[in-house]
Every structure is written in structure tokens, then in C-alpha cells.
Amino acid sequence: MPDTGVTASCEIEVRTDPLTGAVARINRARQGRPRQQEATPVPEAMKGCPFCRENIESSTPTFTPDFCQSGRIRAGRAVVFPNMYPLSPLHGVVVFTPEHKLEINGYGPEELADGIMASAAFARAASERGYPFHFLGWNHLSQAGASILHPHFQVIAGKSPVSSLRECIASCRSYREREGRCFWDDLLESEVGSQRYVGKTRGFSWIAPWAPTGTCEVIGVLEGEEPSLLELETECVLGLADGISRILRGYWELGIRSVTMGIFSLPPGHGEGTFRLHARIMGRSRRMGCDRAFLELYGWEVGLTEFPEEYAASLRGFF
């Protein structure tokens, strides 16, 4: 816990639907998450924001020494610390800029790259401790499900992949067996130069998918064969960050102010040549508040605060 030296623990239950295999992650403590108000003027918001540079050291928790000797992971100006309301045994918060700026057209490639590299460092440390699968997500502003508005990524690590990644792996393998080719090679061959092609950055092609899953969704596909964020060379990290930054500036011109993003990555050595590292990003509604964030939209799992046994008991009296 921040400023106390006390090691915090949370009860996290991961439940799987016996019919569909759908996954729900439940942590009652998340009911107590602090929530920032978007309308608060920036100078006032900075005073109470736990992620701003003047507060982050005293207001955020640290990893145990056996995970990170210094307590927090750093890359450039990005800082990683444990989520106080986790949905996985290892759940990191990645504050990729110390500045309390909320406009998505203001994030440059360098600060986004710092956040991606810090996320990879967290995932690498988790993998070394027996949690090889990772998933990087971003919810920006309350419309996307964020409780703290200061820009930050989240990375969850586990012994198995999130549902969407597991299905993606299976679909990639099935495509190879059926077509004899890699799906991602065929996607790039058919879409680069099409009406849905958006552009190229170092190592990545950016495409509007044939069947988007959200508002103005764009997918960035690594042109190389690496399946893992942990193996991505610095130039490609900068290319990924540059593409995200360009998409955000384009969204701003389209009137989009809030986004959700997921980066799909496997542990090194996985995928058997059928999987390709890729990012997906979508615009979000302008309405305030939302209970569907990166885990629901891009992880195909839900993060909850209520246990079904308890709310069933409350509803039972009406029958």
C-alpha cells in the first residue's frame, strides 16, 4: 500500500462459464476505486491525481522486492506499479506520461513508446515468475471505463491467455490448416492498397478492418513474424507508438475524444508462425461513465465487483 509499507492482498476469483467458456474476473475491492471527474480543471485535478508527477511516489503502491528490487519499473518517463484493484495475480498500471493531459491529439510517439517498453518490462518480469501470458490494454477517459483519467495503460499477466487471445490463436491455427498460409500475410496482401488501408509506420501496417468491432476501429499489424511484445526491437516499438499517435490525432479531427486499445501479443516462442503481434484501437462514446473497458471489448472477459451468490440472495426476496 502507498506510504505504509504494508503488503496488500485482494481476493480475485476467475470463473469460467461451463457452457460457453466465457470468463468473469471478480474483485469486490474494485467497488472502492477512486474516480476522477473529467470536468475538474486541470490544475485542480493535478493536485489530487495519484498519477501526476508530484503525487505518484507517495500515492501509488510498489512491487515486492522479489518482483522488482526498486519497487517500480521504469522506462523513459513511464512508470509501472501494481494495480490496487487487480483482476489478475499480476496486474500492472503503466503511467506513460507524467503530464495530466487528457486530449488524445497531444500524445507523442516517444511517450507512448515509453509506455509500451515499460509494459514489456513488466510482462517479462511476470513471465520469469511463471505468468507467461500478457495483455496490454488502454481505457482513456470515463467513456472508455477509466476511473483515473490521467493517461495510463494496464497490463495483466497470467498462466493462460485472455479469452480473445486464446480464440485468436485457435483461429490462426485453423486458418493455416485450412488455407496452408498465414492469415496475417493474406490480410496484408489483400488490404494494403485497398480502400480500407490507412497507412504505414516503421514495421507496421494500419488498416480499417472489414468488420469493425467498434467506432472507427483500426488494426495495426506487425509486418515481421515476431509474435511477442517482449521480442519487439526498439525501432518497431517506435513504429507501433507512431501509428497509435497518428490514429489518435486522426480521431481528434473526427470528433473522437475517448479510446479503448488492446495489444495482442504472445510469449516468445509461441504461435508456431501462425500469429502476428497486432494492436486494435477504437473510439468510444461521448456519454459519461461506462462498464465496458479493454478487458470486455478486447479481452472478451468481464471485470466485476459483485458475486452472483450475493446479488441472487438480494433478488430472491422478490420471488
C-alpha positions in Angstrom: 0.0 0.0 0.0 1.2 3.6 -0.7 3.2 5.2 2.1 2.5 2.3 4.6 5.0 -0.4 3.8 2.1 -2.9 4.2 1.7 -5.6 1.6 -1.9 -5.6 0.3 -3.9 -8.6 -0.8 -7.1 -8.9 -2.8 -9.5 -11.8 -3.3 -9.7 -12.4 -7.1 -11.9 -15.1 -8.4 -11.7 -16.2 -12.1 -14.8 -18.1 -13.1 -15.5 -19.9 -16.4 -19.0 -20.4 -17.8 -19.5 -24.2 -18.0 -21.3 -24.0 -21.4 -19.6 -21.1 -23.3 -16.3 -20.9 -21.6 -16.8 -17.2 -21.1 -14.6 -15.8 -18.3 -15.5 -13.4 -15.5 -13.0 -11.9 -13.1 -14.4 -10.7 -9.7 -12.7 -8.5 -7.2 -15.1 -6.9 -4.7 -12.4 -4.3 -3.7 -12.8 -2.6 -7.1 -16.0 -1.0 -5.8 -13.8 1.3 -3.8 -11.7 2.6 -6.7 -11.3 6.4 -6.7 -12.9 8.1 -9.7 -11.7 11.3 -11.2 -14.1 13.8 -12.7 -13.4 14.8 -16.2 -14.8 18.3 -15.7 -12.3 19.2 -13.0 -10.0 21.9 -14.2 -6.5 20.5 -14.9 -4.6 22.5 -12.2 -7.1 21.3 -9.5 -7.2 17.7 -10.9 -3.4 17.5 -10.7 -3.4 18.4 -7.0 -5.4 15.3 -6.2 -4.3 13.0 -9.0 -2.3 10.0 -7.7 -0.6 9.5 -11.1 0.7 13.1 -11.5 4.5 13.6 -11.1 4.2 15.3 -7.7 2.0 12.5 -6.2 3.0 9.2 -7.9 5.7 8.3 -5.5 3.6 8.7 -2.4 0.1 7.8 -3.8 0.8 4.5 -5.6 1.9 1.1 -4.3 5.2 -0.7 -5.1 6.0 -4.2 -6.1 7.6 -6.5 -3.6 11.4 -6.7 -3.8 11.3 -10.3 -5.2 9.4 -8.9 -8.3 11.1 -5.5 -8.6 14.0 -4.5 -6.3 13.4 -0.8 -6.8 9.6 -1.1 -6.2 8.5 0.3 -9.6 9.5 -0.5 -13.2 10.6 2.5 -15.3 11.3 3.1 -19.0 12.0 6.6 -20.1 9.3 8.7 -18.3 6.9 5.7 -17.9 6.4 4.2 -14.5 4.8 0.8 -13.7 3.3 -0.2 -10.3 0.8 -2.8 -9.1 -2.9 -2.2 -9.6 -4.5 -1.7 -6.2 -7.7 -3.3 -7.5 -6.4 -6.1 -9.7 -8.2 -8.6 -11.9 -5.2 -11.0 -12.2 -2.4 -12.2 -9.8 -0.1 -9.8 -11.6 -1.8 -6.6 -12.9 0.3 -3.6 -13.6 -0.6 0.1 -14.1 1.6 1.9 -16.6 1.6 5.7 -16.4 3.2 6.6 -19.7 3.4 10.3 -19.2 3.8 12.4 -16.0 1.6 15.1 -17.6 -2.1 15.3 -16.7 -3.2 16.0 -20.3 -6.4 14.4 -21.5 -6.6 15.4 -25.1 -5.7 12.4 -27.3 -4.2 14.5 -30.0 -1.4 15.5 -27.6 0.3 12.2 -27.1 3.6 11.9 -29.0 5.2 8.7 -30.2 8.0 9.0 -27.6 5.8 8.9 -24.5 3.6 6.1 -26.0 6.8 4.1 -26.8 8.0 4.6 -23.2 4.7 3.1 -22.0 4.9 0.2 -24.4 8.5 -0.6 -23.4 7.6 -0.3 -19.7 4.7 -2.7 -20.3 7.0 -5.2 -21.9 9.4 -5.0 -19.0 6.5 -5.8 -16.6 5.4 -8.7 -18.8 8.9 -10.0 -19.0 9.3 -10.0 -15.2 5.9 -11.7 -14.8 6.9 -14.4 -17.3 10.1 -15.1 -15.4 7.9 -15.8 -12.4 5.6 -18.3 -14.0 3.0 -15.9 -15.6 4.0 -16.0 -19.3 0.8 -14.7 -21.0 0.2 -10.9 -21.0 -2.3 -8.5 -22.4 -1.9 -4.7 -22.7 -5.0 -2.5 -22.6 -5.8 1.1 -22.5 -9.1 2.8 -21.4 -8.9 6.6 -21.9 -11.5 8.7 -20.1 -14.6 7.6 -18.2 -16.4 6.9 -21.5 -14.0 4.1 -22.0 -14.3 2.7 -18.4 -11.4 4.6 -16.9 -11.7 5.6 -13.2 -8.4 7.5 -13.1 -8.3 9.9 -16.1 -4.6 10.6 -16.1 -3.4 8.6 -19.2 -2.2 5.1 -18.4 -2.0 1.6 -19.8 -2.8 -1.6 -17.9 -1.1 -5.0 -18.3 -2.5 -8.2 -16.9 -0.3 -11.3 -16.7 -1.4 -14.9 -16.2 -0.7 -18.5 -16.6 -3.1 -18.7 -19.6 -4.2 -16.1 -22.3 -7.3 -13.9 -22.0 -10.3 -15.3 -23.9 -9.9 -13.2 -27.0 -6.2 -14.1 -27.4 -6.9 -17.8 -26.9 -9.6 -17.6 -29.7 -7.3 -15.7 -31.9 -4.6 -18.3 -31.6 -7.1 -21.1 -32.4 -8.4 -19.2 -35.4 -4.9 -18.5 -36.7 -4.0 -22.2 -36.5 -7.3 -23.2 -38.1 -6.7 -20.8 -41.0 -3.2 -22.3 -41.6 -4.6 -25.8 -41.6 -7.4 -24.8 -44.0 -5.6 -22.5 -46.4 -1.9 -23.5 -46.0 -0.9 -19.9 -45.4 -0.6 -17.4 -42.6 -3.8 -15.3 -42.1 -1.8 -12.2 -41.4 0.2 -12.5 -44.6 -3.0 -12.8 -46.6 -4.6 -9.9 -44.7 -1.7 -7.6 -45.5 -1.6 -8.8 -49.1 -5.3 -8.1 -49.7 -5.7 -4.9 -47.6 -2.6 -2.9 -48.2 -3.6 -0.6 -51.1 -7.3 -1.2 -50.6 -10.0 1.3 -49.6 -9.5 0.3 -46.0 -5.8 0.8 -45.9 -4.8 3.7 -43.6 -1.0 3.9 -43.7 2.4 2.5 -42.7 4.8 3.2 -39.9 8.1 1.5 -39.1 7.3 -2.2 -39.1 3.5 -1.8 -39.0 0.7 -1.5 -41.5 -2.5 0.2 -40.3 -5.9 -1.0 -41.7 -9.6 -0.3 -41.0 -10.9 -3.9 -40.6 -13.6 -5.3 -42.9 -15.9 -5.8 -40.0 -15.0 -3.3 -37.2 -15.9 -4.2 -33.6 -16.2 -0.6 -32.5 -16.3 3.0 -33.7 -13.7 3.9 -36.3 -11.7 0.8 -35.3 -8.2 0.5 -36.7 -5.8 -2.5 -36.5 -2.0 -2.2 -36.7 -0.3 -5.4 -37.9 3.4 -6.1 -37.4 4.9 -6.9 -40.8 7.6 -9.1 -39.3 6.9 -12.6 -37.9 7.5 -11.8 -34.2 4.5 -12.8 -32.1 5.7 -11.1 -28.9 5.9 -7.7 -27.5 8.9 -9.0 -25.5 10.9 -9.5 -28.7 10.0 -6.3 -30.4 13.0 -4.2 -31.4 13.2 -0.6 -30.4 12.6 0.6 -34.0 9.3 -1.4 -34.2 8.2 -0.2 -30.8 8.7 3.4 -32.1 6.7 2.4 -35.2 3.9 1.0 -33.1 3.8 4.1 -31.0 4.0 6.4 -34.0 1.0 4.6 -35.6 -1.1 4.9 -32.4 -0.2 8.6 -32.1 -1.2 9.2 -35.7 -4.5 7.4 -35.2 -5.3 9.4 -32.1 -4.7 12.7 -34.0 -6.9 11.5 -36.7 -9.6 10.5 -34.2 -9.5 14.0 -32.7 -10.2 15.5 -36.1 -13.2 13.1 -36.4 -14.6 14.4 -33.1 -13.5 11.3 -31.1 -12.2 12.2 -27.6 -12.0 8.8 -25.9 -10.5 5.4 -26.9 -10.0 1.8 -26.0 -7.0 -0.1 -27.2 -5.7 -3.7 -26.9 -2.3 -5.0 -27.9 -2.3 -8.7 -28.8 1.0 -10.5 -28.0 2.1 -14.0 -27.2 5.0 -15.2 -25.0 8.2 -15.6 -27.1 8.3 -18.9 -29.0 4.5 -19.3 -29.1 2.2 -19.2 -32.2 4.1 -21.7 -34.5 4.4 -19.0 -37.2 0.6 -18.5 -37.4 0.2 -15.5 -35.1 1.4 -11.9 -35.6 1.7 -9.1 -33.0 -1.1 -6.6 -33.6 -2.9 -3.7 -31.9 -6.5 -2.7 -32.2 -7.9 0.7 -31.2 -11.4 2.1 -31.3 -13.2 5.4 -30.5 -15.7 5.4 -27.6 -19.0 7.2 -27.0 -19.1 10.7 -25.6 -21.5 9.7 -22.8 -20.1 9.7 -19.3 -19.3 6.5 -17.5 -19.0 3.0 -18.8 -18.7 -0.5 -17.6 -17.2 -1.9 -20.8 -13.5 -1.4 -21.0 -10.4 -3.0 -22.6 -10.9 -6.3 -20.8 -14.5 -6.7 -22.0 -14.1 -5.3 -25.5 -10.7 -6.7 -26.5 -10.1 -9.4 -23.9 -13.6 -10.9 -24.2 -13.8 -11.2 -20.5 -15.6 -9.2 -17.8 -14.3 -7.5 -14.7 -16.9 -7.4 -11.9 -17.3 -6.3 -8.3 -20.4 -8.3 -7.4 -20.5 -12.0 -6.6 -23.5 -13.8 -8.1 -24.3 -15.7 -4.9 -24.7 -12.4 -3.1 -26.9 -10.5 -5.5 -29.0 -13.7 -6.0 -29.7 -13.6 -2.3 -30.9 -10.0 -2.6 -33.2 -10.7 -5.5 -34.6 -13.9 -4.0 -36.9 -12.0 -1.8 -38.8 -10.7 -4.8 -39.9 -14.3 -5.8 
